[in-house]
Amino acid sequence: MARPVGPTTERRILATLRSAIRDAVRRGDLPHDHTAHVTLRSSQPRRVNPWTPEQFWRFVGLLEGQDEHTAAGRLLPLMLVTAGTGLRLGEVTGLRWADVDLDGGWLVAAQQAQQGSATS
């Protein structure tokens, strides 16, 4: 069963297809660019409901005291650094110890972690 794609992926697919078809029209391989008449569904921005400070601290309270070898225990420092610095997920997960000075109270987001895709 095909998985539906999101609006951003649809726009990228259409842009790629349009580019290929327009090249074919310029070369004379196709008589007409049929993608010129394609309209995509409008993408309404997703409504985000961020946590209130009370909800955030309640979640932190649930994580405190957890064994550091569990997922919950490893999540607490990530949550505190993210909330305390405003870094994005890729920036936080890309931090190395060389980027952090706990005594000096600073860190540098010198790189980002990015999710790669497996190729077959």
Secondary structure, DSSP 4 states (H G I P E B T S, - for coil): -PPPPPHHHHHHHHHHHHHHHHHHHHHTSSS--GGGG--PPP-PPPPP-PPPHHHHHHHHHHHTT--TTSHHHHHHHHHHHHHHH---HHHHHT--GGGEETTTTEE-------------
